[in-house]
Amino acid sequence: MEQPIISVSGLRGVIGRSLTCSLAMRYATAFASKIDQGPIVVTRDGRTTGKMLANAICAALNEVGRKVLYGDVAATPTTGILVREHGAAGGIQISASHNPPEYNGIKLFSASGRVVSADQGERVKSTYHTHDSHHSHRVEHFKVGELDCLSDTTSMHLAKVLSTINVRAVRDREFRVLLNCNHGAGSVMARALFEELNVRAQLVGGVPDGLFDSPPEPTAANLQDFSTMATTGRFDVCFAQDPDADRLAIIDEQGGYPGEEMTLAIVLKHALERNPGPVVINCATSRMAIDIAHFYRCPCYLSAVGEANVCDMMIEVNAVYGGEGNGGPIDPRVGFVRDSFVGMAQILDRMAFTRKSISELVEEMPEYAIQKSVVQLDPSKIPRALDALQSQFPNAVANRMDGLRLDWEDQWLLVRASNTEPIVRIIAESGDKTRASELCQMAQQLIQKI
């Protein structure tokens, strides 16, 4: 991997190969050249290379005359809050999210405290590719920017999360919680959250140094040891975050892993029960969310995959809730950013309100099985593959907003090209696990013939 992966919301790469300090500086100043004047918030997750990149990016922004508000280690949703509450012109979070430790990256925030829109991201990407904005925007010595270190990064975020729940009801339950931060940024805010909620918490990987105990994506395979630990301490619920703490997985009191999709399902049901309204999910998210929204007679809109796309549509339809099935709830009362702390607080609130265990809450959800696979395919062949699939299933409702999604009454199939690799991702969901698997296999076999 000799080139960084650049998308509309930022970039990522392998340190020392596709991502260097000079590249990060150039990208950061390209971003600065495309936003209004004003300070820029810079934060990082706990990765070992984060401080190095932060030093380079802060210096580059100062060199082009920008004031930097540096928050050091902070979760991605916290960054969004800091941008908005400090009236910054934008924000930069240094994180490679769930990628392996050799990676790092940059995520861009607009002045509204959300990940930049696709249009904004494209402008930054174009500027980065077309000329060296760093050299062209340097200022004289008396105009260089300042750097202010933020002494408190969590209070504003914490207050917004707590405002969405019944704090007293949660405090009275004195929940026992096990949280796997996996040495990411989540522990910074989590400690404050649990203290406010009178939660007796045990943190695993609570030092944000990036020395991951397991692969950083909170999947069932990566959390096997943590699931075993969950059964030994009589915990009410166990949570697992990714390194920048915008995603949340749940482990129940028996050590069961219901999947990241369940995070959004539980908090969505809790939210709509109290405040019904439009919902937005991406087109790769479980049908559970659609069923829950329809139960409360609320419209549920599908967006293209990607946090920015979900947020764009949430704003457009004035949604009361949204998110992605990778464990990323988005509550607009807190901010238009996926937020694991929203997930934890609102799940505890749900448990306090219903007096039910986490496994009982999971049992209430609609039952679906999701199957996923990947096929190597030359990008030039993708349109032909999608056409062939649509012809193969003429009775399905076809949608081309992001690849091809085919919907039946009780199941769906999504086939979409990766934005970063010459592969096609296949996702199928059905009430029947065998049928979901068959849909995936049929799509894979057809694509491989193209």
PLY file of the C-alpha trace (Angstrom):
ply
format ascii 1.0
element vertex 450
property float x
property float y
property float z
element edge 449
property int vertex1
property int vertex2
end_header
0.00 0.00 0.00
2.03 2.93 -1.33
-0.79 5.47 -1.72
-3.20 6.70 0.97
-6.87 5.83 0.71
-8.62 9.17 0.26
-12.40 9.47 0.51
-14.72 12.45 0.75
-14.52 12.46 4.56
-10.77 12.07 5.01
-7.88 9.71 4.42
-6.09 6.76 5.92
-2.86 4.96 5.23
0.03 2.95 6.60
2.46 5.08 8.59
5.86 5.38 6.93
4.54 4.12 3.61
1.33 5.66 2.31
0.89 8.13 5.17
3.70 10.47 6.24
3.84 13.68 8.23
4.46 15.74 5.09
1.41 14.23 3.40
-0.74 14.86 6.49
0.44 18.49 6.60
-0.43 19.01 2.94
-3.87 17.46 3.37
-4.63 19.47 6.51
-3.74 22.76 4.83
-5.80 21.82 1.77
-8.72 21.46 4.18
-7.90 24.79 5.85
-7.91 26.53 2.48
-11.49 25.37 1.82
-13.17 26.48 5.04
-13.98 29.87 6.57
-11.54 31.74 8.73
-11.42 30.76 12.39
-9.78 28.24 14.69
-9.52 24.55 13.84
-9.96 21.81 16.45
-7.38 19.02 16.30
-7.75 15.77 18.27
-6.50 12.20 18.01
-7.37 8.69 19.13
-4.86 6.73 21.21
-2.73 5.30 18.39
0.99 5.39 19.01
1.57 7.48 15.88
-1.20 9.97 16.68
0.95 12.43 18.61
3.50 12.58 15.80
0.81 13.38 13.22
-0.84 15.85 15.58
2.41 17.77 16.04
2.89 17.94 12.27
-0.69 18.96 11.50
-0.82 21.62 14.23
2.46 23.11 13.00
1.24 23.11 9.39
-2.00 24.86 10.33
-0.11 27.46 12.37
2.23 28.03 9.43
-0.70 28.99 7.20
-2.03 31.36 9.85
-4.59 29.16 11.55
-5.25 29.06 15.28
-5.43 25.49 16.59
-7.53 24.29 19.51
-5.76 21.08 20.49
-7.77 18.51 22.45
-5.15 15.72 22.47
-6.84 12.30 22.93
-10.58 12.52 22.32
-13.30 10.37 20.80
-14.53 11.24 17.32
-18.02 12.29 18.54
-16.35 14.50 21.15
-14.45 16.25 18.38
-17.71 17.19 16.71
-19.00 18.70 19.94
-15.78 20.67 20.47
-15.94 22.13 16.97
-19.50 23.31 17.44
-19.26 24.57 21.01
-16.02 26.50 20.45
-17.30 28.09 17.25
-14.45 26.61 15.24
-14.26 26.76 11.46
-13.69 23.02 11.30
-12.03 20.06 12.93
-9.50 17.32 12.27
-9.64 14.00 14.07
-6.50 11.89 13.68
-7.69 8.30 13.63
-7.79 5.20 11.46
-10.96 4.03 13.20
-11.06 0.21 13.23
-8.03 -0.33 10.97
-4.95 -2.25 12.23
-2.30 -0.46 14.34
0.06 0.28 11.45
-2.61 2.57 10.00
-3.56 6.09 10.92
-5.72 8.67 9.23
-7.51 12.00 9.18
-11.23 12.65 9.48
-12.57 16.11 8.61
-15.33 18.04 10.40
-17.30 21.01 9.18
-18.14 24.05 11.32
-21.47 22.44 12.23
-19.62 19.69 14.11
-20.37 16.85 11.69
-18.20 14.94 9.25
-17.85 17.04 6.11
-20.41 16.52 3.39
-19.50 14.76 0.16
-19.30 18.10 -1.68
-16.97 19.62 0.93
-14.82 16.52 0.96
-14.49 16.49 -2.82
-13.28 20.11 -2.80
-10.59 19.27 -0.24
-9.60 16.16 -2.18
-9.32 18.13 -5.41
-7.21 20.84 -3.78
-4.91 18.25 -2.26
-4.37 16.59 -5.66
-4.04 19.70 -7.83
-1.54 21.86 -5.98
0.48 22.15 -2.80
-1.80 24.30 -0.68
0.66 24.22 2.21
3.39 26.12 0.40
1.00 28.47 -1.38
-0.71 29.61 1.84
2.23 30.13 4.18
2.14 33.43 6.07
4.83 35.80 7.35
6.25 35.37 10.81
3.96 37.89 12.49
0.83 36.18 11.13
1.49 32.58 12.17
-1.30 30.95 14.14
-1.45 30.12 17.82
-1.98 26.79 19.54
-4.28 26.57 22.57
-4.51 23.31 24.48
-8.05 22.55 25.64
-8.07 21.70 29.33
-11.57 20.20 29.31
-12.75 18.19 26.32
-15.55 16.11 27.84
-17.94 18.35 29.82
-19.95 19.67 26.89
-20.26 16.27 25.25
-21.20 14.63 28.56
-23.93 17.19 29.25
-25.51 16.62 25.85
-25.51 12.83 26.22
-26.99 13.00 29.72
-29.73 15.35 28.54
-31.17 12.51 26.42
-31.79 10.09 29.33
-33.33 9.85 32.82
-30.12 10.20 34.81
-31.75 9.58 38.20
-33.36 6.32 37.06
-30.02 5.02 35.76
-28.14 6.13 38.87
-30.62 4.32 41.11
-29.94 1.00 39.38
-26.19 1.04 40.16
-25.44 -0.99 37.04
-22.32 -3.12 36.80
-20.68 -2.55 33.41
-17.61 -3.97 31.69
-16.25 -1.74 28.91
-13.56 -2.73 26.43
-11.90 0.49 25.21
-9.07 -1.55 23.66
-6.57 1.24 24.39
-8.44 3.70 22.18
-9.91 7.11 22.93
-13.12 5.86 24.54
-11.85 5.74 28.13
-11.45 9.54 28.33
-15.19 10.21 28.11
-16.38 6.86 29.46
-14.95 7.39 32.93
-16.81 10.69 33.27
-20.03 9.17 31.90
-19.99 6.20 34.27
-19.20 8.39 37.26
-22.19 10.62 36.51
-24.44 7.58 36.11
-23.27 5.87 39.32
-22.15 2.89 37.25
-19.77 0.41 38.83
-17.54 0.07 35.80
-14.51 -2.00 34.94
-12.51 -0.81 31.95
-10.40 -3.12 29.81
-7.70 -1.38 27.79
-8.47 1.86 29.60
-5.14 3.53 28.81
-5.38 5.32 25.42
-1.95 4.32 24.14
-2.99 2.45 20.99
-1.47 -0.85 22.15
-4.50 -2.88 21.11
-5.14 -6.11 23.01
-7.05 -7.51 20.02
-7.80 -6.42 16.44
-9.51 -3.05 16.81
-12.82 -3.70 15.03
-15.39 -4.82 17.66
-16.64 -7.93 15.86
-17.61 -11.28 17.37
-14.37 -12.92 16.22
-12.22 -10.15 17.71
-14.12 -10.10 21.01
-14.00 -13.79 21.89
-11.67 -13.32 24.88
-13.68 -10.31 26.04
-16.92 -12.30 25.82
-15.37 -14.95 28.07
-14.36 -12.24 30.54
-17.92 -10.91 30.45
-19.26 -14.11 31.99
-16.97 -14.05 35.02
-17.90 -10.79 36.73
-21.71 -10.73 37.05
-22.02 -7.68 34.83
-25.38 -6.29 33.78
-24.04 -5.43 30.33
-20.70 -5.30 28.56
-19.74 -2.83 25.88
-16.90 -2.70 23.34
-15.77 0.38 21.41
-13.59 0.85 18.37
-10.44 3.01 18.78
-12.10 6.37 18.08
-15.26 5.43 20.00
-17.88 6.20 17.39
-18.99 2.56 17.22
-20.37 0.32 19.96
-20.88 -3.43 20.26
-22.84 -5.13 23.04
-22.16 -8.29 25.02
-25.07 -9.49 27.15
-24.95 -10.63 30.77
-24.44 -14.24 29.62
-21.50 -13.44 27.35
-23.56 -13.54 24.16
-22.72 -11.26 21.23
-25.93 -10.16 19.49
-24.01 -8.13 16.91
-23.28 -4.48 16.24
-26.62 -4.12 14.46
-28.36 -4.59 17.82
-26.88 -1.36 19.24
-28.87 0.84 16.88
-31.99 -1.32 17.14
-32.25 -1.03 20.95
-31.63 2.71 21.15
-33.90 3.39 18.17
-36.80 1.59 19.82
-36.18 3.55 23.03
-36.05 6.85 21.14
-39.16 6.34 19.00
-41.22 5.14 21.92
-40.75 8.57 23.48
-40.39 10.82 20.45
-41.71 9.35 17.19
-40.53 10.85 13.93
-38.54 10.20 10.75
-35.57 7.83 10.88
-32.58 7.49 8.52
-30.30 4.46 8.18
-27.87 3.49 5.45
-28.84 0.88 2.89
-26.53 -1.74 4.46
-28.19 -1.58 7.89
-30.40 -4.35 9.24
-34.10 -4.34 8.48
-34.69 -4.33 12.25
-34.57 -0.53 12.12
-37.22 -0.40 9.39
-39.51 -2.74 11.34
-39.09 -0.71 14.53
-39.82 2.55 12.74
-42.91 1.11 11.08
-44.16 -0.26 14.42
-44.21 3.31 15.73
-45.71 4.52 12.44
-42.58 6.47 11.56
-41.06 6.78 8.09
-37.64 5.16 7.67
-35.41 6.47 4.88
-32.43 4.69 3.35
-29.27 6.59 2.44
-26.10 5.55 0.68
-23.47 3.95 2.91
-21.36 6.43 4.89
-21.90 8.61 7.91
-21.93 11.81 5.83
-24.69 10.42 3.61
-26.81 9.40 6.60
-26.42 12.85 8.17
-27.23 14.65 4.92
-30.53 12.81 4.69
-31.27 13.20 8.41
-31.02 16.96 7.99
-33.09 16.87 4.80
-36.02 14.95 6.36
-35.65 16.43 9.87
-35.04 12.99 11.35
-35.36 12.38 15.09
-32.84 9.55 14.95
-30.47 7.78 12.60
-27.39 5.67 12.36
-25.51 2.84 10.75
-25.64 -0.84 11.54
-21.95 -1.01 12.42
-22.82 0.05 15.97
-23.13 3.76 15.21
-26.23 5.53 16.59
-26.70 9.19 15.60
-28.88 11.29 17.92
-29.28 14.83 16.53
-29.93 16.14 20.04
-26.25 15.39 20.73
-24.74 15.83 17.28
-24.66 14.50 13.75
-21.85 12.03 14.50
-21.95 8.31 15.29
-21.57 8.13 19.06
-20.80 5.12 21.28
-21.52 7.17 24.42
-25.03 7.90 23.19
-25.35 4.15 22.69
-24.14 3.23 26.18
-26.17 5.88 28.01
-29.39 5.17 26.14
-29.06 1.38 26.49
-28.64 1.79 30.24
-31.63 4.14 30.21
-33.63 1.49 28.36
-32.65 -1.15 30.91
-33.62 1.14 33.79
-36.94 2.11 32.18
-38.04 -1.43 31.29
-36.41 -3.22 34.25
-35.25 -5.81 31.71
-31.87 -7.41 31.18
-29.92 -6.76 28.02
-30.65 -10.29 26.76
-34.38 -9.70 27.27
-34.17 -6.46 25.27
-32.41 -8.34 22.49
-35.13 -11.00 22.46
-37.73 -8.30 21.77
-36.08 -7.34 18.49
-37.18 -8.66 15.08
-35.15 -11.72 14.10
-33.02 -11.46 10.96
-29.85 -13.11 9.73
-27.22 -11.16 7.82
-24.65 -12.78 5.55
-21.70 -10.94 3.98
-19.13 -11.84 1.35
-16.58 -10.19 -0.94
-15.79 -10.78 -4.62
-12.73 -9.55 -6.50
-13.90 -7.67 -9.60
-12.38 -5.22 -12.05
-14.16 -1.86 -11.54
-14.94 -1.64 -15.26
-17.14 -4.74 -14.96
-19.25 -3.53 -12.05
-22.07 -1.88 -14.09
-22.50 -5.07 -16.12
-22.57 -7.16 -12.92
-25.26 -4.99 -11.36
-27.38 -5.14 -14.53
-27.09 -8.92 -14.58
-28.16 -9.17 -10.95
-31.16 -6.94 -11.46
-32.24 -9.06 -14.44
-31.80 -12.23 -12.37
-34.30 -11.01 -9.77
-37.07 -9.20 -11.71
-39.59 -9.51 -8.86
-37.46 -7.50 -6.44
-37.67 -3.74 -5.98
-34.38 -2.36 -7.29
-32.59 0.70 -5.94
-29.32 2.09 -7.39
-28.54 4.77 -4.79
-25.36 2.89 -3.76
-24.53 -0.05 -5.97
-27.65 -2.21 -6.27
-30.09 -3.01 -3.51
-32.86 -5.53 -4.20
-35.79 -5.65 -1.79
-38.42 -8.30 -1.24
-41.11 -8.28 1.44
-38.99 -10.12 4.01
-35.40 -9.93 2.74
-32.92 -7.80 0.81
-29.65 -8.03 -1.08
-27.06 -5.26 -1.45
-24.16 -5.37 -3.90
-21.84 -2.39 -3.93
-18.31 -1.64 -5.02
-15.70 -0.74 -2.44
-14.58 2.88 -2.55
-10.98 1.87 -1.91
-10.35 -1.62 -3.32
-11.12 -3.55 -6.56
-13.77 -5.63 -4.79
-17.53 -5.89 -4.58
-19.21 -6.29 -1.20
-22.30 -8.49 -0.97
-24.74 -8.29 1.95
-27.95 -10.27 2.27
-30.48 -10.26 5.09
-33.46 -12.52 5.61
-35.61 -13.89 8.38
-34.13 -17.24 7.42
-30.38 -17.73 7.79
-30.24 -20.33 5.04
-32.03 -18.03 2.61
-29.67 -15.14 3.42
-26.70 -17.39 2.75
-28.25 -18.59 -0.53
-28.82 -15.01 -1.69
-25.19 -14.18 -1.02
-23.96 -17.28 -2.84
-26.21 -16.69 -5.86
-24.99 -13.11 -6.18
-21.36 -14.16 -5.80
-21.63 -16.91 -8.42
-23.30 -14.59 -10.92
-20.71 -11.84 -10.42
-17.84 -14.30 -10.83
-19.17 -15.19 -14.30
-18.95 -11.57 -15.51
0 1
1 2
2 3
3 4
4 5
5 6
6 7
7 8
8 9
9 10
10 11
11 12
12 13
13 14
14 15
15 16
16 17
17 18
18 19
19 20
20 21
21 22
22 23
23 24
24 25
25 26
26 27
27 28
28 29
29 30
30 31
31 32
32 33
33 34
34 35
35 36
36 37
37 38
38 39
39 40
40 41
41 42
42 43
43 44
44 45
45 46
46 47
47 48
48 49
49 50
50 51
51 52
52 53
53 54
54 55
55 56
56 57
57 58
58 59
59 60
60 61
61 62
62 63
63 64
64 65
65 66
66 67
67 68
68 69
69 70
70 71
71 72
72 73
73 74
74 75
75 76
76 77
77 78
78 79
79 80
80 81
81 82
82 83
83 84
84 85
85 86
86 87
87 88
88 89
89 90
90 91
91 92
92 93
93 94
94 95
95 96
96 97
97 98
98 99
99 100
100 101
101 102
102 103
103 104
104 105
105 106
106 107
107 108
108 109
109 110
110 111
111 112
112 113
113 114
114 115
115 116
116 117
117 118
118 119
119 120
120 121
121 122
122 123
123 124
124 125
125 126
126 127
127 128
128 129
129 130
130 131
131 132
132 133
133 134
134 135
135 136
136 137
137 138
138 139
139 140
140 141
141 142
142 143
143 144
144 145
145 146
146 147
147 148
148 149
149 150
150 151
151 152
152 153
153 154
154 155
155 156
156 157
157 158
158 159
159 160
160 161
161 162
162 163
163 164
164 165
165 166
166 167
167 168
168 169
169 170
170 171
171 172
172 173
173 174
174 175
175 176
176 177
177 178
178 179
179 180
180 181
181 182
182 183
183 184
184 185
185 186
186 187
187 188
188 189
189 190
190 191
191 192
192 193
193 194
194 195
195 196
196 197
197 198
198 199
199 200
200 201
201 202
202 203
203 204
204 205
205 206
206 207
207 208
208 209
209 210
210 211
211 212
212 213
213 214
214 215
215 216
216 217
217 218
218 219
219 220
220 221
221 222
222 223
223 224
224 225
225 226
226 227
227 228
228 229
229 230
230 231
231 232
232 233
233 234
234 235
235 236
236 237
237 238
238 239
239 240
240 241
241 242
242 243
243 244
244 245
245 246
246 247
247 248
248 249
249 250
250 251
251 252
252 253
253 254
254 255
255 256
256 257
257 258
258 259
259 260
260 261
261 262
262 263
263 264
264 265
265 266
266 267
267 268
268 269
269 270
270 271
271 272
272 273
273 274
274 275
275 276
276 277
277 278
278 279
279 280
280 281
281 282
282 283
283 284
284 285
285 286
286 287
287 288
288 289
289 290
290 291
291 292
292 293
293 294
294 295
295 296
296 297
297 298
298 299
299 300
300 301
301 302
302 303
303 304
304 305
305 306
306 307
307 308
308 309
309 310
310 311
311 312
312 313
313 314
314 315
315 316
316 317
317 318
318 319
319 320
320 321
321 322
322 323
323 324
324 325
325 326
326 327
327 328
328 329
329 330
330 331
331 332
332 333
333 334
334 335
335 336
336 337
337 338
338 339
339 340
340 341
341 342
342 343
343 344
344 345
345 346
346 347
347 348
348 349
349 350
350 351
351 352
352 353
353 354
354 355
355 356
356 357
357 358
358 359
359 360
360 361
361 362
362 363
363 364
364 365
365 366
366 367
367 368
368 369
369 370
370 371
371 372
372 373
373 374
374 375
375 376
376 377
377 378
378 379
379 380
380 381
381 382
382 383
383 384
384 385
385 386
386 387
387 388
388 389
389 390
390 391
391 392
392 393
393 394
394 395
395 396
396 397
397 398
398 399
399 400
400 401
401 402
402 403
403 404
404 405
405 406
406 407
407 408
408 409
409 410
410 411
411 412
412 413
413 414
414 415
415 416
416 417
417 418
418 419
419 420
420 421
421 422
422 423
423 424
424 425
425 426
426 427
427 428
428 429
429 430
430 431
431 432
432 433
433 434
434 435
435 436
436 437
437 438
438 439
439 440
440 441
441 442
442 443
443 444
444 445
445 446
446 447
447 448
448 449
